Amino acid sequence: MKLNTVYSKQEFNKIHKFMPSWNYDEEYTDEEIDSFDEEIEDVLDSSGYITEDGIFLTNMIDKLRTIPEYWG
């Protein structure tokens, strides 16, 4: 799966500030997407859930987890 199938470029650019090792157009395995999910959750834990960044990250986690390819 590519992250560009989940996120807009603008959304990804904001995520990329927290997680610079991920690429928008790269194909990732299911295991790598699981790692991305864990990493974004760790970033959320350190940012706080009720901050502007925390709310954004929560929305991005929800967006990832609601697409059929995530469960595929």
PyMOL commands that place a pseudoatom at each C-alpha (Angstrom):
pseudoatom trace, name=CA, resn=MET, resi=1, chain=A, elem=C, hetatm=0, pos=[0.000, 0.000, 0.000]
pseudoatom trace, name=CA, resn=LYS, resi=2, chain=A, elem=C, hetatm=0, pos=[1.148, 3.529, -0.677]
pseudoatom trace, name=CA, resn=LEU, resi=3, chain=A, elem=C, hetatm=0, pos=[0.456, 6.277, 1.824]
pseudoatom trace, name=CA, resn=ASN, resi=4, chain=A, elem=C, hetatm=0, pos=[-0.725, 8.479, -1.044]
pseudoatom trace, name=CA, resn=THR, resi=5, chain=A, elem=C, hetatm=0, pos=[-3.778, 6.215, -1.328]
pseudoatom trace, name=CA, resn=VAL, resi=6, chain=A, elem=C, hetatm=0, pos=[-4.726, 7.174, 2.232]
pseudoatom trace, name=CA, resn=TYR, resi=7, chain=A, elem=C, hetatm=0, pos=[-3.599, 10.753, 2.744]
pseudoatom trace, name=CA, resn=SER, resi=8, chain=A, elem=C, hetatm=0, pos=[-3.637, 13.932, 0.702]
pseudoatom trace, name=CA, resn=LYS, resi=9, chain=A, elem=C, hetatm=0, pos=[-0.242, 15.494, 0.037]
pseudoatom trace, name=CA, resn=GLN, resi=10, chain=A, elem=C, hetatm=0, pos=[-1.036, 18.224, 2.564]
pseudoatom trace, name=CA, resn=GLU, resi=11, chain=A, elem=C, hetatm=0, pos=[-1.964, 15.685, 5.261]
pseudoatom trace, name=CA, resn=PHE, resi=12, chain=A, elem=C, hetatm=0, pos=[1.136, 13.646, 4.561]
pseudoatom trace, name=CA, resn=ASN, resi=13, chain=A, elem=C, hetatm=0, pos=[3.411, 16.694, 4.699]
pseudoatom trace, name=CA, resn=LYS, resi=14, chain=A, elem=C, hetatm=0, pos=[2.138, 17.419, 8.196]
pseudoatom trace, name=CA, resn=ILE, resi=15, chain=A, elem=C, hetatm=0, pos=[2.645, 13.770, 9.235]
pseudoatom trace, name=CA, resn=HIS, resi=16, chain=A, elem=C, hetatm=0, pos=[6.107, 13.831, 7.643]
pseudoatom trace, name=CA, resn=LYS, resi=17, chain=A, elem=C, hetatm=0, pos=[7.189, 16.584, 10.065]
pseudoatom trace, name=CA, resn=PHE, resi=18, chain=A, elem=C, hetatm=0, pos=[6.754, 14.060, 12.881]
pseudoatom trace, name=CA, resn=MET, resi=19, chain=A, elem=C, hetatm=0, pos=[7.827, 10.959, 10.959]
pseudoatom trace, name=CA, resn=PRO, resi=20, chain=A, elem=C, hetatm=0, pos=[10.419, 11.928, 8.316]
pseudoatom trace, name=CA, resn=SER, resi=21, chain=A, elem=C, hetatm=0, pos=[11.474, 8.378, 7.439]
pseudoatom trace, name=CA, resn=TRP, resi=22, chain=A, elem=C, hetatm=0, pos=[8.217, 7.658, 5.562]
pseudoatom trace, name=CA, resn=ASN, resi=23, chain=A, elem=C, hetatm=0, pos=[7.644, 8.459, 1.882]
pseudoatom trace, name=CA, resn=TYR, resi=24, chain=A, elem=C, hetatm=0, pos=[4.414, 9.491, 0.219]
pseudoatom trace, name=CA, resn=ASP, resi=25, chain=A, elem=C, hetatm=0, pos=[4.828, 7.530, -3.026]
pseudoatom trace, name=CA, resn=GLU, resi=26, chain=A, elem=C, hetatm=0, pos=[6.625, 4.410, -1.786]
pseudoatom trace, name=CA, resn=GLU, resi=27, chain=A, elem=C, hetatm=0, pos=[4.932, 0.996, -1.799]
pseudoatom trace, name=CA, resn=TYR, resi=28, chain=A, elem=C, hetatm=0, pos=[4.879, -0.498, 1.707]
pseudoatom trace, name=CA, resn=THR, resi=29, chain=A, elem=C, hetatm=0, pos=[4.203, -4.051, 2.825]
pseudoatom trace, name=CA, resn=ASP, resi=30, chain=A, elem=C, hetatm=0, pos=[1.429, -4.835, 5.296]
pseudoatom trace, name=CA, resn=GLU, resi=31, chain=A, elem=C, hetatm=0, pos=[4.069, -5.207, 8.013]
pseudoatom trace, name=CA, resn=GLU, resi=32, chain=A, elem=C, hetatm=0, pos=[5.518, -1.794, 7.199]
pseudoatom trace, name=CA, resn=ILE, resi=33, chain=A, elem=C, hetatm=0, pos=[2.056, -0.221, 7.322]
pseudoatom trace, name=CA, resn=ASP, resi=34, chain=A, elem=C, hetatm=0, pos=[1.601, -1.837, 10.749]
pseudoatom trace, name=CA, resn=SER, resi=35, chain=A, elem=C, hetatm=0, pos=[4.892, -0.200, 11.796]
pseudoatom trace, name=CA, resn=PHE, resi=36, chain=A, elem=C, hetatm=0, pos=[3.683, 3.140, 10.432]
pseudoatom trace, name=CA, resn=ASP, resi=37, chain=A, elem=C, hetatm=0, pos=[0.475, 2.745, 12.451]
pseudoatom trace, name=CA, resn=GLU, resi=38, chain=A, elem=C, hetatm=0, pos=[2.450, 1.984, 15.622]
pseudoatom trace, name=CA, resn=GLU, resi=39, chain=A, elem=C, hetatm=0, pos=[4.828, 4.876, 15.019]
pseudoatom trace, name=CA, resn=ILE, resi=40, chain=A, elem=C, hetatm=0, pos=[2.072, 7.425, 14.433]
pseudoatom trace, name=CA, resn=GLU, resi=41, chain=A, elem=C, hetatm=0, pos=[0.387, 6.215, 17.617]
pseudoatom trace, name=CA, resn=ASP, resi=42, chain=A, elem=C, hetatm=0, pos=[3.670, 6.669, 19.532]
pseudoatom trace, name=CA, resn=VAL, resi=43, chain=A, elem=C, hetatm=0, pos=[3.970, 10.210, 18.163]
pseudoatom trace, name=CA, resn=LEU, resi=44, chain=A, elem=C, hetatm=0, pos=[0.396, 10.858, 19.272]
pseudoatom trace, name=CA, resn=ASP, resi=45, chain=A, elem=C, hetatm=0, pos=[1.177, 9.557, 22.768]
pseudoatom trace, name=CA, resn=SER, resi=46, chain=A, elem=C, hetatm=0, pos=[4.115, 11.962, 23.053]
pseudoatom trace, name=CA, resn=SER, resi=47, chain=A, elem=C, hetatm=0, pos=[2.222, 14.956, 21.566]
pseudoatom trace, name=CA, resn=GLY, resi=48, chain=A, elem=C, hetatm=0, pos=[-0.814, 14.660, 23.759]
pseudoatom trace, name=CA, resn=TYR, resi=49, chain=A, elem=C, hetatm=0, pos=[-4.327, 13.828, 22.680]
pseudoatom trace, name=CA, resn=ILE, resi=50, chain=A, elem=C, hetatm=0, pos=[-5.931, 17.208, 23.260]
pseudoatom trace, name=CA, resn=THR, resi=51, chain=A, elem=C, hetatm=0, pos=[-3.394, 19.360, 21.433]
pseudoatom trace, name=CA, resn=GLU, resi=52, chain=A, elem=C, hetatm=0, pos=[-3.906, 20.551, 17.868]
pseudoatom trace, name=CA, resn=ASP, resi=53, chain=A, elem=C, hetatm=0, pos=[-1.276, 18.056, 16.692]
pseudoatom trace, name=CA, resn=GLY, resi=54, chain=A, elem=C, hetatm=0, pos=[-2.831, 15.297, 18.768]
pseudoatom trace, name=CA, resn=ILE, resi=55, chain=A, elem=C, hetatm=0, pos=[-6.264, 15.848, 17.270]
pseudoatom trace, name=CA, resn=PHE, resi=56, chain=A, elem=C, hetatm=0, pos=[-4.772, 15.862, 13.771]
pseudoatom trace, name=CA, resn=LEU, resi=57, chain=A, elem=C, hetatm=0, pos=[-2.835, 12.637, 14.415]
pseudoatom trace, name=CA, resn=THR, resi=58, chain=A, elem=C, hetatm=0, pos=[-5.921, 10.957, 15.891]
pseudoatom trace, name=CA, resn=ASN, resi=59, chain=A, elem=C, hetatm=0, pos=[-7.826, 11.831, 12.720]
pseudoatom trace, name=CA, resn=MET, resi=60, chain=A, elem=C, hetatm=0, pos=[-5.006, 10.462, 10.552]
pseudoatom trace, name=CA, resn=ILE, resi=61, chain=A, elem=C, hetatm=0, pos=[-4.917, 7.185, 12.507]
pseudoatom trace, name=CA, resn=ASP, resi=62, chain=A, elem=C, hetatm=0, pos=[-8.678, 6.851, 12.113]
pseudoatom trace, name=CA, resn=LYS, resi=63, chain=A, elem=C, hetatm=0, pos=[-8.389, 7.590, 8.402]
pseudoatom trace, name=CA, resn=LEU, resi=64, chain=A, elem=C, hetatm=0, pos=[-5.783, 4.836, 7.963]
pseudoatom trace, name=CA, resn=ARG, resi=65, chain=A, elem=C, hetatm=0, pos=[-7.708, 2.272, 9.977]
pseudoatom trace, name=CA, resn=THR, resi=66, chain=A, elem=C, hetatm=0, pos=[-10.997, 2.808, 8.149]
pseudoatom trace, name=CA, resn=ILE, resi=67, chain=A, elem=C, hetatm=0, pos=[-9.795, 1.978, 4.633]
pseudoatom trace, name=CA, resn=PRO, resi=68, chain=A, elem=C, hetatm=0, pos=[-10.419, -1.604, 3.462]
pseudoatom trace, name=CA, resn=GLU, resi=69, chain=A, elem=C, hetatm=0, pos=[-6.789, -2.062, 2.329]
pseudoatom trace, name=CA, resn=TYR, resi=70, chain=A, elem=C, hetatm=0, pos=[-5.640, -1.646, 5.935]
pseudoatom trace, name=CA, resn=TRP, resi=71, chain=A, elem=C, hetatm=0, pos=[-7.527, -4.772, 6.946]
pseudoatom trace, name=CA, resn=GLY, resi=72, chain=A, elem=C, hetatm=0, pos=[-6.857, -6.596, 3.691]
for i in range(1, 72): cmd.bond("trace and resi %d" % i, "trace and resi %d" % (i + 1))
show_as sticks, trace
zoom trace
